[in-house]
Amino acid sequence: MTVIQVREQNNSAGDRGDVEDPHRSTGASSGGVSPSHPTGESEVPVTDMWTRTPPEYRNLTIVMLTVNIVLFAALGCFTYWLRTGDPYPLLRPIIALFGDPPAAPRYPYGAFWKGCLNPFGSGQVTLTDFLVFPISVEHVPAHMVIVGLLMASLVTIPILVAMLYRLPVAVVFLLIVGFVAVFPWLALTLLVSCVIATARPFRFSFRYATVLLALLPVVIYFFAATRGALASAVALAGPVERMKLYIPWVLALMASCLGSAIVLGTAYLINYRPGAIAPLLAVLFAIPAILFVTQVGADEMEYRLLEYDYGPAGTRVFADLDTKALLQRTVELELLSDVPEESREVEAVTQNKWLLLRLAMPTELARQQDEVVERCDDFLARYPASRYVPNCLYLRGRALDMRIDMDLLRRDLRLDFYSDFPSEASRETWKELLRSAPESPFASVAGLNLALLEAREGRLRLAQDVLRRVTDRFSKPPTTMPEAPSVSGLRALLARKPPSSTLNVDPQTVAEKAAQILSLIRENYEARFEEAAHPDQNPISLLLRCDPRDPFYPDNVLRIDRRFPGSKLHDNLMVHMALGEPDINTRRSKLLECAKRYRDGDAAPHAIYELGLLELEHNRKAEGREALELLLKQYPGSPWTVSAQRRLLAIEVAPKAK
């Protein structure tokens, strides 16, 4: 064979992507020396992207590797955003150089990274946290698929890069896993997997077997990192719901196996030319992103963070606090350098700090209210069509109604917030909620608060109409409400929870309270009192203006009774005065007296119900049950019987003390 023929044969093999055996003789005419390849390719088996040495292959390999790194870094940022709500894990200093710095992160990056690295203690961030915060798989089942595919990408790509681009290149991807997606333990686990995938003893001719072997440390990682999932699963109702904490990791392993098979098969078919990983990485990134946009939405993330900060269970604002330790510590710091000779000096400093605390509380409350209103307004402006608009309006109205129990703060040095006494500042918010979402469970709260505000202004007929609509619409059991469809089995696993499910608003309980206020107005309304023109001449309006947590509440009620002697509201005023008694025994005796003296009026059922609650709250279960059962027997048509039945049912199902 001539040299020209050998070159022609090599060119033809290069065009087909074939590689000759380096140990095969090229013919006697060549003198036993292999001719140089005209394109510069070395005649060795192609096993990875760097085997081909021509410049066009090397350049394409570098370009595709750069594309893979950029895509994988974007995937890591997306993962970090899903875990924290912060889209700028490591880019804040760079962004600040070219414009206004982004808002401070809710969770500092360093603290979050240390929490992920910490395997013990209360500050650790577990793998299960990815499934319950900020977006919970319990409420958004599509999040299971998103998390599963993201984890499959984070697991599969570094192993494939180690096999096709060699181990040093895979270190870049491991750094993205550890410091961008912030999975430090997963990054260390994947380092072991990459070593297995590239170590000579495990480099089988069937390369897919090598991948499966390299995934074994990941299986161990998933098992170890989800051992604490049982504690989180306790809060999930039923075994079907608890499965949601494990399905994403199974899905991640299955997707990793399938994705690896696709990439290795594609790499083999194209004879390990560059471009095998990028399509899979793009698909594994695109599918979770598309699912998030179509099935979850950015408003889900924003609302969950908003609720976490400003919801009833949040600690950012309106957090109850025992101020005794805080006050004591402040006094100690004040007197640290000057130890007093007399206790009177300590008492004087304490009283001074206590006075400053009381003066600062209203200002701090106003600041927190403004913060919540601003965040809610921002959400409503950005997502006007979101399913969480009623939730956001509820949180906004709740914040505007928030008050401090100053009597409890003065008496026990305990800071306690409450929002069940509506403020005039929240009127427009409740109107908007009732108008935009009349079927939402939050509309029950909006209707009740609007009715109270109208009744205080003397518009009792309008208040009755609103209360009647609340009782008619929300007095049914929650299972029959439009937002609570009955599902089971696989449908229960995939069903998305209603948006109101996390704020613990029971519209039936609100309807019970609305029915009780409606009965109070209806039974004691006197036409001789002018309504809107002179609300101060209406005892019902004056009573509803009195805050039960005000330390002067009994005195205020007594003034109303003296101002309107002989009114139909007299028996109700006596019950409210009894409820304002701080001494338990005095309160009990006065409630008993009201129940006996006014047994033919509408106040007697109220007195008996409150007496039953008083006994139950002070561990007198038998006496409390007897009072509630007496209410059911003597006043079956009273609106207080519904609440009494619910209390009795709670007693029956309560676990017995051992």
Secondary structure, DSSP 8 states (H G I E B T S, - for coil): --HHHHHHHHHHHHHHT----TTS---GGGTT-----TT---SS---STTS--SHHHHHHHHHHHHHHHHHHHHHHHHHHHHHHS-S-SS-HHHHHHHSS-----SS-HHHHHHHHH--SSTT---TTHHHHSSS-TTT-THHHHHHHHHHHHHHHHHHHHHHHH-HHHHHHHHHHHHHTS--HHHHHHHHHHHHHHHSGGG--SSHHHHHHHHTHHHHHHHHHHTTTHHHHHTTS-HHHHHGGGTHHHHHHHHHHHHHHHHHHHHHHHTTT-S-SHHHHHHHHHHHHHHHIIIII-HHHHHHHHHHHHHSTT-SSSS--EEHHHHHHHHHHHHTSSS--SSHHHHHHHHHHHHHHHHHHHHHHHHHHHHHHHHHHHHHHHH-TT-TTHHHHHHHHHHHHH-EE-HHHHHHH-EE-EE--S--GGGHHHHHHHHHH-TTSTHHHHHHHHHHHHHHHTT-HHHHHHHHHHHHHHH-S-GGGSTT-----HHHHHH----GGGGTT--HHHHHHHHHHHHHHHHHH--TTS-SSS-GGG-HHHHHHHS-TTSTTHHHHHHHHHHHSTT-TTHHHHHHHHHHT-SSHHHHHHHHHHHHHHTTTSTHHHHHHHHHHHHHHHTT-HHHHHHHHHHHHHH-TTSTHHHHHHHHHHHHHHS----
